[in-house]
Amino acid sequence: MRQAADISARAHNKTMRFTDPGVSEHAVAAHFEYLCAREGSQRPAYVPVVASGPNALIIHYTSNNQLIANGEMVLIDAGCEYNGYASDITRTFPANGVFTDEQATLYNAVLTVQKHLITLCTEDSGMSIVQIHRESCTMLRRELERIGFSFPLGAGTLDTLYPHLVGHPVGIDLHESNQTERDAPLKAGMVITIEPGVYVPPFPEFPKAFHNIGIRIEDEVLVGKKHPTVLSVNAPKEIEDIEGSCQGLLGLTPF
């Protein structure tokens, strides 16, 4: 699973460098799949999501048929299968390689939550995926309130912005889970995803500066007894690293 995650993480990194305004979403998806295949992946683990601009508000957007515009964010949810094991990674980055202030503010809110949730992925925490999801809702609401969001309908408003579960087990199948497992405490050796997200529709109750921005940050996490291990660590997610990958400042090429 680490090999599958490494192949996919490197492909995410190089695909950030490949992506530019004016490129089509399907070309970006094809580039990602080519990079994975070149490193030995037998097939994609699932149909990739390459969602630019407001397309990122569609959680399982797979049309991948729009041209990427300057100033938009691009959400890529893609992973390869390697020797029977799936990977599942999502990254969101600016098409032109530079976050606007508003994009960076919203991105950092999601990143703060995601990094904290990863620390909970231990057997000693006694937490289940459902409990981690509840924590993600509490934290995300707090982070969003800090940057100007309000929640007049309470949890109902948050459900509009964050309409999916925080994660799922992954392994030979992409979604190795059922309802019982989601409620059960995590055990060392499990691999799960941690993928909080925010998807801001152009509704008047939400700050206009964040309208039509969708951000999800997803890592594969190996549950340990006391400490988690992020298998997808080679896919950049800090703003400085993402901008460096997009702009070629880290010495990476698109291929």
KEKE-3310 file (N, C-alpha, C; in steps of 0.2 Angstrom, whole numbers, plus 5000, padded with zeros to 4 digits):
npx = (5004:5010:5018:5009:5003:5015:5017:5006:5006:5018:5014:5003:5011:5019:5009:5003:5013:5012:4999:4991:4982:4970:4972:4964:4953:4952:4964:4973:4969:4972:4986:4990:4986:4995:5007:5006:5005:5017:5026:5023:5010:4996:4983:4971:4964:4951:4939:4947:4944:4945:4943:4939:4938:4921:4917:4922:4913:4905:4904:4908:4913:4916:4916:4926:4928:4930:4938:4952:4952:4961:4966:4957:4954:4960:4954:4960:4956:4963:4970:4981:4981:4991:4998:4987:4983:4974:4975:4971:4970:4968:4971:4971:4974:4981:4977:4985:4997:4998:4991:4977:4973:4961:4959:4969:4966:4954:4959:4969:4961:4954:4966:4971:4962:4962:4975:4975:4965:4972:4981:4973:4972:4975:4976:4976:4969:4956:4946:4933:4930:4918:4917:4929:4924:4914:4922:4928:4918:4915:4928:4929:4918:4922:4934:4929:4920:4929:4935:4924:4912:4895:4883:4867:4858:4864:4870:4864:4868:4881:4881:4878:4890:4899:4897:4900:4907:4921:4931:4936:4940:4953:4961:4963:4951:4944:4935:4934:4924:4910:4895:4896:4910:4914:4909:4917:4931:4947:4960:4977:4987:4976:4972:4966:4957:4958:4949:4943:4933:4928:4915:4909:4895:4887:4879:4869:4871:4884:4901:4905:4918:4922:4914:4910:4921:4929:4937:4946:4956:4965:4972:4980:4981:4990:4985:4992:4998:5001:5005:5001:5004:5007:5004:5003:5012:5021:5014:5012:5005:5006:5005:5016:5024:5015:5014:5027:5029:5019:5025:5037:5048:5054:5062:5056:5049:5036:5035)
npy = (4994:5006:5008:5009:5021:5030:5030:5036:5048:5055:5056:5066:5076:5079:5082:5094:5102:5101:5106:5120:5136:5135:5122:5107:5098:5084:5082:5084:5073:5062:5064:5062:5048:5043:5045:5037:5024:5023:5021:5009:5005:4996:4999:5013:5016:5021:5031:5046:5062:5077:5093:5109:5126:5130:5117:5109:5109:5098:5083:5070:5073:5068:5071:5079:5088:5102:5117:5123:5138:5153:5158:5150:5136:5120:5104:5088:5072:5057:5041:5027:5009:4996:4981:4975:4983:4997:5015:5032:5048:5065:5082:5100:5114:5130:5135:5143:5143:5151:5155:5165:5177:5174:5161:5155:5157:5150:5137:5135:5134:5121:5113:5114:5108:5095:5091:5090:5080:5069:5066:5059:5046:5033:5018:5019:5030:5026:5030:5030:5030:5037:5044:5052:5059:5067:5075:5082:5089:5098:5105:5110:5119:5128:5133:5139:5149:5157:5163:5171:5164:5161:5151:5150:5139:5130:5114:5110:5120:5118:5105:5108:5114:5104:5089:5076:5060:5059:5050:5033:5016:5009:4998:4983:4984:5000:5006:4999:4996:4995:4999:4995:4994:5007:5012:5006:5005:5011:5001:4996:4995:4996:5004:5020:5034:5051:5065:5079:5092:5107:5115:5128:5135:5147:5155:5167:5167:5164:5170:5180:5181:5168:5161:5147:5140:5125:5114:5100:5090:5075:5062:5046:5036:5026:5017:5017:5010:5020:5031:5038:5035:5043:5038:5044:5054:5060:5068:5085:5096:5108:5125:5132:5122:5117:5128:5129:5116:5118:5129:5124:5126:5117:5109:5100:5091:5091:5078)
npz = (5000:5003:4992:4982:4986:4986:4972:4967:4975:4970:4957:4959:4963:4952:4943:4947:4943:4929:4926:4920:4917:4904:4900:4898:4909:4906:4900:4911:4919:4911:4911:4924:4925:4916:4922:4933:4927:4921:4931:4935:4939:4938:4934:4936:4952:4953:4944:4940:4948:4942:4945:4941:4947:4950:4948:4957:4968:4966:4972:4967:4954:4938:4925:4919:4908:4906:4902:4911:4920:4922:4939:4945:4957:4957:4960:4963:4964:4965:4962:4961:4957:4963:4961:4966:4977:4982:4981:4987:4986:4988:4982:4982:4972:4966:4949:4942:4950:4961:4976:4979:4992:4998:4994:5000:5013:5015:5012:5022:5033:5031:5030:5043:5051:5045:5048:5062:5064:5059:5069:5078:5073:5079:5088:5102:5104:5104:5096:5083:5065:5063:5075:5073:5062:5068:5076:5066:5061:5072:5073:5060:5059:5069:5063:5051:5056:5062:5050:5045:5042:5046:5055:5053:5053:5061:5062:5050:5041:5040:5035:5022:5017:5020:5015:5016:5023:5034:5031:5026:5027:5017:5005:4998:4991:4986:4995:5009:5019:5030:5039:5052:5054:5053:5065:5074:5085:5080:5074:5076:5061:5052:5037:5033:5025:5028:5025:5026:5019:5011:5003:4994:4990:4979:4989:4998:5011:5014:5015:5001:4996:4996:4987:4976:4978:4980:4991:4996:5006:5006:5014:5015:5029:5040:5053:5069:5085:5094:5086:5071:5053:5039:5023:5011:5011:5002:4993:4991:5003:5011:5009:5004:4999:4989:4980:4976:4969:4959:4952:4948:4957:4965:4958:4951:4936:4924:4920)
capx = (5000:5015:5021:5004:5003:5020:5017:5001:5009:5023:5010:5000:5016:5021:5003:5003:5018:5009:4993:4991:4976:4969:4973:4958:4953:4953:4971:4976:4967:4976:4993:4990:4986:5001:5013:5006:5007:5025:5029:5021:5003:4992:4977:4968:4960:4945:4939:4949:4941:4949:4937:4942:4933:4915:4916:4924:4907:4902:4909:4911:4913:4920:4915:4932:4927:4930:4945:4954:4953:4966:4963:4953:4957:4959:4954:4961:4955:4965:4975:4982:4981:4997:4999:4981:4981:4972:4977:4966:4973:4965:4975:4968:4979:4979:4979:4991:5002:4999:4985:4975:4972:4955:4960:4974:4963:4950:4963:4972:4956:4954:4972:4972:4957:4965:4981:4973:4962:4977:4984:4968:4971:4979:4972:4976:4964:4950:4941:4931:4929:4912:4919:4933:4920:4911:4927:4930:4913:4916:4933:4928:4914:4925:4938:4925:4918:4935:4936:4919:4906:4890:4879:4861:4854:4868:4873:4861:4872:4888:4880:4879:4897:4903:4892:4902:4910:4928:4935:4934:4946:4956:4965:4962:4945:4944:4931:4934:4920:4903:4893:4899:4917:4914:4908:4921:4937:4952:4965:4984:4987:4971:4973:4960:4958:4956:4948:4939:4932:4923:4913:4905:4890:4886:4873:4870:4873:4891:4905:4905:4924:4924:4909:4912:4928:4929:4943:4947:4963:4964:4978:4980:4984:4991:4984:4997:4996:5002:5006:4999:5009:5004:5007:5003:5016:5025:5010:5013:4999:5007:5004:5023:5026:5011:5016:5034:5027:5016:5029:5044:5053:5057:5066:5052:5047:5029:5035)
capy = (5000:5012:5009:5012:5028:5033:5031:5041:5055:5058:5059:5072:5082:5081:5084:5101:5106:5100:5110:5127:5139:5134:5115:5104:5094:5078:5081:5083:5067:5058:5065:5058:5041:5041:5045:5031:5018:5023:5019:5002:5004:4992:5003:5017:5013:5023:5036:5052:5068:5083:5098:5115:5131:5128:5110:5106:5108:5092:5079:5065:5075:5064:5073:5081:5091:5109:5120:5126:5145:5157:5161:5144:5131:5113:5098:5082:5066:5052:5036:5021:5002:4993:4974:4973:4988:5004:5022:5037:5054:5072:5088:5105:5119:5135:5133:5147:5141:5155:5155:5171:5178:5171:5154:5153:5157:5144:5131:5134:5132:5114:5110:5114:5102:5089:5089:5088:5073:5063:5064:5055:5040:5028:5013:5021:5036:5023:5033:5027:5034:5041:5049:5057:5063:5072:5080:5086:5094:5103:5109:5114:5124:5133:5137:5143:5154:5162:5167:5175:5161:5160:5145:5151:5133:5125:5108:5110:5124:5114:5100:5111:5115:5098:5085:5069:5057:5061:5045:5026:5011:5008:4992:4979:4988:5007:5008:4993:4998:4995:5004:4993:4996:5014:5014:5002:5009:5010:4996:4997:4991:4998:5010:5024:5040:5057:5069:5084:5097:5113:5117:5134:5137:5155:5157:5174:5166:5162:5175:5180:5180:5161:5157:5143:5137:5118:5111:5094:5087:5068:5057:5039:5035:5019:5018:5014:5009:5027:5036:5037:5036:5046:5034:5048:5060:5063:5073:5091:5099:5114:5130:5134:5116:5117:5133:5127:5111:5121:5134:5121:5129:5111:5105:5094:5092:5088:5071)
capz = (5000:5003:4985:4978:4989:4984:4965:4967:4978:4965:4951:4961:4963:4945:4939:4949:4938:4922:4926:4918:4914:4897:4899:4899:4914:4904:4899:4917:4922:4907:4913:4931:4924:4912:4927:4937:4923:4919:4937:4936:4941:4933:4932:4941:4957:4952:4939:4943:4948:4940:4945:4942:4949:4953:4947:4964:4972:4964:4976:4963:4948:4934:4918:4917:4901:4905:4902:4917:4920:4927:4945:4948:4961:4954:4965:4960:4968:4960:4965:4956:4960:4962:4964:4969:4982:4980:4984:4987:4988:4985:4983:4979:4971:4961:4942:4940:4954:4967:4980:4981:4999:5000:4993:5005:5020:5016:5012:5028:5038:5030:5032:5050:5053:5043:5051:5068:5063:5057:5075:5081:5070:5083:5092:5109:5105:5105:5092:5077:5060:5065:5080:5070:5058:5073:5078:5060:5060:5077:5071:5054:5060:5072:5059:5047:5060:5063:5044:5043:5041:5051:5054:5056:5054:5065:5058:5043:5037:5039:5030:5015:5016:5021:5014:5016:5029:5034:5028:5025:5026:5010:5005:4991:4989:4987:5001:5012:5025:5031:5044:5058:5054:5054:5072:5078:5087:5075:5077:5073:5055:5048:5033:5032:5023:5031:5019:5027:5014:5011:4996:4996:4984:4979:4993:5001:5018:5014:5012:4994:4993:4995:4983:4971:4979:4984:4994:5000:5007:5008:5014:5017:5035:5043:5060:5073:5092:5097:5082:5064:5048:5033:5018:5005:5013:4997:4990:4995:5005:5013:5004:5001:4995:4983:4975:4974:4964:4953:4949:4947:4961:4969:4954:4948:4929:4923:4918)
cpx = (5004:5017:5015:5003:5008:5020:5011:5003:5013:5019:5006:5005:5018:5015:5002:5007:5015:5003:4994:4984:4976:4970:4966:4958:4954:4961:4975:4975:4971:4983:4994:4991:4992:5007:5012:5008:5014:5029:5027:5014:5000:4986:4975:4964:4953:4945:4941:4944:4946:4944:4940:4936:4927:4913:4918:4918:4903:4906:4912:4910:4918:4919:4922:4933:4928:4938:4946:4956:4958:4962:4958:4957:4956:4959:4955:4961:4957:4970:4975:4981:4988:4997:4993:4978:4979:4975:4972:4969:4969:4970:4971:4973:4977:4981:4985:4997:5003:4992:4983:4974:4966:4956:4964:4971:4958:4954:4966:4967:4955:4960:4973:4968:4960:4971:4980:4970:4967:4980:4979:4968:4976:4974:4971:4971:4957:4944:4939:4931:4923:4914:4924:4929:4916:4916:4928:4924:4914:4922:4932:4923:4917:4930:4935:4922:4923:4936:4930:4912:4901:4886:4872:4857:4858:4871:4870:4865:4878:4887:4881:4886:4901:4899:4894:4906:4917:4933:4932:4941:4947:4961:4965:4956:4946:4941:4930:4930:4913:4901:4895:4906:4918:4913:4912:4928:4942:4957:4971:4984:4982:4974:4967:4962:4955:4955:4942:4939:4927:4921:4907:4901:4889:4879:4874:4872:4880:4895:4906:4913:4926:4919:4913:4919:4926:4936:4943:4954:4963:4971:4976:4984:4984:4990:4989:4994:4996:5002:5004:5005:5005:5007:5008:5007:5020:5021:5010:5006:5000:5007:5011:5025:5021:5013:5023:5033:5024:5021:5036:5049:5057:5061:5062:5050:5040:5029:5040)
cpy = (5006:5013:5012:5020:5033:5035:5037:5048:5058:5060:5065:5078:5084:5084:5092:5105:5106:5105:5117:5130:5137:5126:5112:5099:5087:5076:5080:5076:5062:5058:5061:5051:5039:5040:5039:5025:5018:5021:5012:5000:5001:4995:5008:5014:5015:5029:5043:5058:5074:5089:5105:5120:5128:5120:5106:5105:5102:5087:5073:5067:5071:5066:5075:5084:5098:5111:5124:5133:5148:5159:5155:5140:5124:5108:5092:5076:5060:5047:5030:5015:4999:4987:4973:4978:4995:5010:5027:5043:5060:5078:5093:5111:5124:5134:5137:5147:5146:5156:5163:5171:5174:5163:5151:5152:5151:5138:5130:5132:5124:5111:5109:5109:5096:5086:5086:5081:5067:5061:5059:5047:5035:5024:5016:5027:5033:5026:5029:5032:5039:5046:5054:5062:5069:5077:5084:5091:5100:5108:5113:5120:5130:5137:5141:5149:5160:5166:5170:5171:5161:5154:5146:5145:5128:5120:5108:5114:5121:5109:5102:5112:5109:5092:5077:5067:5059:5056:5038:5022:5010:5002:4989:4983:4996:5009:5001:4995:4996:4999:5002:4995:5003:5016:5011:5006:5007:5005:4997:4992:4993:5004:5014:5030:5045:5063:5074:5089:5102:5115:5122:5136:5145:5157:5163:5173:5165:5168:5175:5179:5172:5157:5153:5140:5130:5116:5105:5092:5080:5065:5050:5038:5028:5020:5014:5014:5016:5032:5034:5038:5038:5043:5039:5055:5064:5068:5079:5094:5106:5119:5132:5128:5116:5122:5132:5121:5114:5125:5131:5123:5123:5107:5100:5096:5089:5081:5067)
cpz = (5000:4996:4981:4980:4986:4976:4964:4969:4973:4959:4953:4961:4956:4941:4941:4944:4931:4921:4925:4916:4907:4896:4901:4905:4912:4903:4906:4920:4918:4909:4919:4929:4921:4917:4931:4933:4922:4925:4939:4939:4936:4930:4938:4946:4957:4947:4942:4943:4947:4940:4946:4943:4952:4953:4953:4969:4971:4967:4972:4956:4943:4927:4915:4910:4901:4905:4908:4916:4924:4933:4949:4952:4957:4960:4961:4965:4964:4964:4960:4960:4958:4965:4968:4975:4979:4984:4983:4990:4984:4987:4979:4978:4966:4954:4940:4945:4960:4970:4981:4989:5002:4999:4998:5012:5021:5016:5019:5034:5037:5032:5039:5053:5051:5046:5059:5068:5062:5064:5079:5079:5073:5087:5099:5110:5106:5101:5085:5071:5061:5070:5078:5066:5063:5075:5072:5059:5065:5075:5065:5055:5064:5068:5054:5050:5061:5056:5041:5041:5047:5050:5057:5057:5057:5060:5051:5039:5035:5035:5023:5013:5016:5021:5014:5022:5028:5031:5028:5025:5019:5010:4998:4988:4990:4994:5004:5019:5024:5037:5051:5059:5056:5061:5076:5079:5082:5078:5073:5067:5050:5043:5032:5028:5028:5026:5021:5020:5015:5004:4996:4990:4985:4982:4997:5008:5019:5012:5005:4992:4992:4991:4978:4972:4983:4985:4998:5000:5010:5008:5016:5023:5038:5050:5064:5080:5095:5093:5075:5059:5042:5027:5012:5007:5008:4992:4994:4997:5009:5008:5000:4997:4988:4978:4972:4968:4958:4949:4947:4951:4965:4964:4950:4940:4929:4922:4922)
residu = (MET:ARG:GLN:ALA:ALA:ASP:ILE:SER:ALA:ARG:ALA:HIS:ASN:LYS:THR:MET:ARG:PHE:THR:ASP:PRO:GLY:VAL:SER:GLU:HIS:ALA:VAL:ALA:ALA:HIS:PHE:GLU:TYR:LEU:CYS:ALA:ARG:GLU:GLY:SER:GLN:ARG:PRO:ALA:TYR:VAL:PRO:VAL:VAL:ALA:SER:GLY:PRO:ASN:ALA:LEU:ILE:ILE:HIS:TYR:THR:SER:ASN:ASN:GLN:LEU:ILE:ALA:ASN:GLY:GLU:MET:VAL:LEU:ILE:ASP:ALA:GLY:CYS:GLU:TYR:ASN:GLY:TYR:ALA:SER:ASP:ILE:THR:ARG:THR:PHE:PRO:ALA:ASN:GLY:VAL:PHE:THR:ASP:GLU:GLN:ALA:THR:LEU:TYR:ASN:ALA:VAL:LEU:THR:VAL:GLN:LYS:HIS:LEU:ILE:THR:LEU:CYS:THR:GLU:ASP:SER:GLY:MET:SER:ILE:VAL:GLN:ILE:HIS:ARG:GLU:SER:CYS:THR:MET:LEU:ARG:ARG:GLU:LEU:GLU:ARG:ILE:GLY:PHE:SER:PHE:PRO:LEU:GLY:ALA:GLY:THR:LEU:ASP:THR:LEU:TYR:PRO:HIS:LEU:VAL:GLY:HIS:PRO:VAL:GLY:ILE:ASP:LEU:HIS:GLU:SER:ASN:GLN:THR:GLU:ARG:ASP:ALA:PRO:LEU:LYS:ALA:GLY:MET:VAL:ILE:THR:ILE:GLU:PRO:GLY:VAL:TYR:VAL:PRO:PRO:PHE:PRO:GLU:PHE:PRO:LYS:ALA:PHE:HIS:ASN:ILE:GLY:ILE:ARG:ILE:GLU:ASP:GLU:VAL:LEU:VAL:GLY:LYS:LYS:HIS:PRO:THR:VAL:LEU:SER:VAL:ASN:ALA:PRO:LYS:GLU:ILE:GLU:ASP:ILE:GLU:GLY:SER:CYS:GLN:GLY:LEU:LEU:GLY:LEU:THR:PRO:PHE)
# end
